[in-house]
Amino acid sequence: MKGLPGLIRLARWKLDEQRRTLAGLESLADEFRRQIGQLDAEVRREADVARTSPEAARTYSAFAAASLARRQRLEKSLHDTLRQAAAQHEEVTRAFQELRRYEIAQDQRERQAAKIARRHDQIAQNEVGLNVFRRRTA
């Protein structure tokens, strides 16, 4: 019985670690999305400037090519991060199921111990009642 609370504590710690890792991956994915949005806005601004300025129009194609390459890298990183987050979500699910198994086992042990304690109390009360009855009838 002593080992189960330790296992529960360890399983909770593992679950918390898995959740923190998942939160970090989700935060990283959000950051990639933000960077992609920022890059798209920057490309639109540069395109507007290139339409109005002949000097900017000459350098816009190089800027657009570099921006496209950067966007592709960001999208690949986002895709990889989302894949890792999905795998991490599975790990969180497994860790939660493991914790839940230990908690259910602990609940069952506690219910069984309470049942045994009630039974012992009932036996003791019956014994007291019998002793009182025997004294009155004797």
N, C-alpha and C positions, 0 to 999 in steps of 0.2 A: 504494500500500500504506500510505502514511503516514496517509491520510485515514480509513481504516477504524477504527483505534483511537479516534480522536477522535469519530467517529460513534457508536461503541459507548459511549463515556463519556457523550456527550450523551444517548443513548437511555436509559442507566441513570438519569441524572439526571432525565429526564422521567418515567420509570417511577416513581422514588421520589417525585417530586412528586405524581403521580396517586394513588399509594398513600396518601400523607399526606392528601390531600384526601378520599379515600374513607374513611379512618379517622376523620377529623374529622366527616364526615357521619354515619357509623355511631355515633359517640360522641354527636352531637347527637340522633339518633333515640333512643338509649338514655336520654338525659336527658329527652326528651319523654315516653317511656314511664314513667320514674320519676315525673315530675310528675303524670301522669294517675293513676298508682297512689296517689300521695300525696293528690291531690284526692279520689279515690273514698273513701279511708280517712277523710278529713276530713268528707266528706258523711255517711258512716255514723255517725261520732262525733256530729256535730251532730243527726242524726236521732234517735239514742238520747237525747240531752239534751232534744230537743224533746218526746219522748214523756213525759218525766218532769217537765218544767218548763213551766208555762203561759206564763211570760214568754218563754222561748226559742221556744215554739211559734208565737207571734205573728210573730216575725222570721224563722222558718225558711223560709217561702216565698220571701222576698226572697233569702235566702242560697242556697237551692236554685236559683233562677233564675240568679243570678250565677254559681254554680258550674257549672251546665249550659252557660252561654255560654262560660265559661272552658274547660271540657272540650272543647267544639266547636272552639274556637280551637286548643287543643293538638292535637286529633286532626287538624285541617287542616294544622297545621304538621308533624306527624308524617308525614302522607301526602305532603306536598310534599317533605320531607326524604328519605323513602324513594324517591320518584320520582327525585330528584336523585342519590341513592346508586346507583340502578340504572343511570342514565345514566353516572355516574362509573365504575361497574364496567365498562361497555363501553369507556370510555376507557382504563382500566387494561389491559383485554384487548388493545386495539389497540397500546398502548405496549409491552406485553410481546411481542406478535408482531413488532413492528418491531425491538425489541432482539434477539429470537431470530434474525431474518433476518440482521442484521449479524454476530451471533456465528457463525452457520453459514457465512457468507461468509468470515469471518476464519479459521475452522477449515479450510475448504477451501484457502484461500491458504497456510496454514501446512503442511498436508499436501502440497500441490503443491511448496512450497519444500523441504520435507524430502525429497521424492522426487527432485527435481533435485539436491539436495546428495548424496544416496546415489549417484545416477547418476554425478556428477562424481568422487566418491570411488572408485567402481568403475572408472571409466575410468583414474584415476590409478594405482590398484593394478594394473590390467592392464598399463599402460605400464611400471611398475616390474618386473613379472613378465617382460614381453617383453625389457626391457633386460637383466635377469639371465640370461635364457635365451640371448640373443644373445652375451653375454660368455662364457658357458660353452661354447657351441658354436663360437665363433670361435677 
